Amino acid sequence: MIPEKLKHGDEIRVISPSKSLSIVAPDQQELAVHRLRDMGFTVSYSNYAAEAPALLSNPVEHRILDIHEAFRDPHVKAVLTTLGGYDSNQLLSHLDYDLIQAHPKIFCGYSDITALSNSIYQKTGLVTYSGPHFSTFGMKQGLTYTLEHFRTMFTTTAAIDIEPAAHWSDDAWYLDQEDCTFYPNQGPVVIHEGQASGTLIGGNLCTFNLLQGTAFMPELAGTVLFLEDDELSNPETFDRDLQSLIHQPGFDQVQGLVIGRFQKASNVDLPTLTAVIESKPELASLPVIADADFGHTSPIFTFPIGGHVEIKAEREQAHIRLHL
């Protein structure tokens, strides 16, 4: 089930199912609203989006109320998360999936939101999206690629051939908007050659793995996995997290693997990542692409969880086509 595309004037509702909007600087919030309005959309906030929590996130019941209200409200055409965090998986058993299925609409976010995006897809069949948070739109520099892919994903129906961004950055831009370093982007790298197509699932690996053994875990058979991790990962934790996913039922029928760019602090460089991939015989027959433009570096493209993807990993070039 694919949600309707956005039209000029459509309302985007900002919710905080993980960390609160209250930690996002006011000037960054203003710039985010400006960017979305420039694309022709209106912006509204859920009742508890900016609640100032004593703990990591707002109370579960408040976050659930905001999600349900966003899907129930006929004026809202897309639901955009504030930012990530650590505990959106607290919400999974409290969601009214029948309500969400009855009112399908765009749901977008990444990082900790991976738990919600994949669970909603698994329980309802609704295609969700891994893409920028509301807070992402408050970035002053280097956002053009992210904006273009967000707009294309949510306003058109043609397949998208993913081209690499010209440059990328790994700065904590939300702390310092002026001192940003951009590196030339060499594009995605082929670790294993081959071709594959299938249903796209995944997102942030350590969050995706929280779904293992639950009713919220999507079927792995027939899928192409898109996986990334942040600066808290390192070669050892990425290795064992990936191995844990490999042990899941249906992994033997996974069709391919695309890995997002790692942050520098993770120390997962290309030779190290290649060694991790090559150490796993279960991946020997799969096409594997690395350093794709998604994850916790900037910029990122938006991709559909539950959508269809085709990948072609050739010696000199990697191709990714998303079907909307």
Secondary structure as UniProt FT lines:
FT   TURN            8..9
FT   STRAND          11..15
FT   HELIX           21..23
FT   HELIX           26..38
FT   TURN            39..40
FT   STRAND          42..45
FT   TURN            47..50
FT   HELIX           60..72
FT   TURN            74..75
FT   STRAND          76..81
FT   HELIX           88..94
FT   HELIX           97..102
FT   STRAND          106..109
FT   HELIX           111..113
FT   HELIX           114..124
FT   STRAND          128..130
FT   HELIX           135..138
FT   HELIX           144..155
FT   STRAND          160..161
FT   STRAND          167..169
FT   TURN            173..175
FT   STRAND          183..184
FT   STRAND          189..192
FT   STRAND          194..204
FT   HELIX           205..208
FT   HELIX           209..211
FT   TURN            212..213
FT   TURN            215..216
FT   TURN            221..222
FT   STRAND          223..228
FT   TURN            231..232
FT   HELIX           235..246
FT   TURN            249..250
FT   HELIX           251..253
FT   STRAND          256..261
FT   HELIX           264..266
FT   HELIX           270..278
FT   HELIX           281..283
FT   TURN            284..285
FT   STRAND          288..295
FT   STRAND          303..305
FT   STRAND          308..313
FT   STRAND          318..323
//
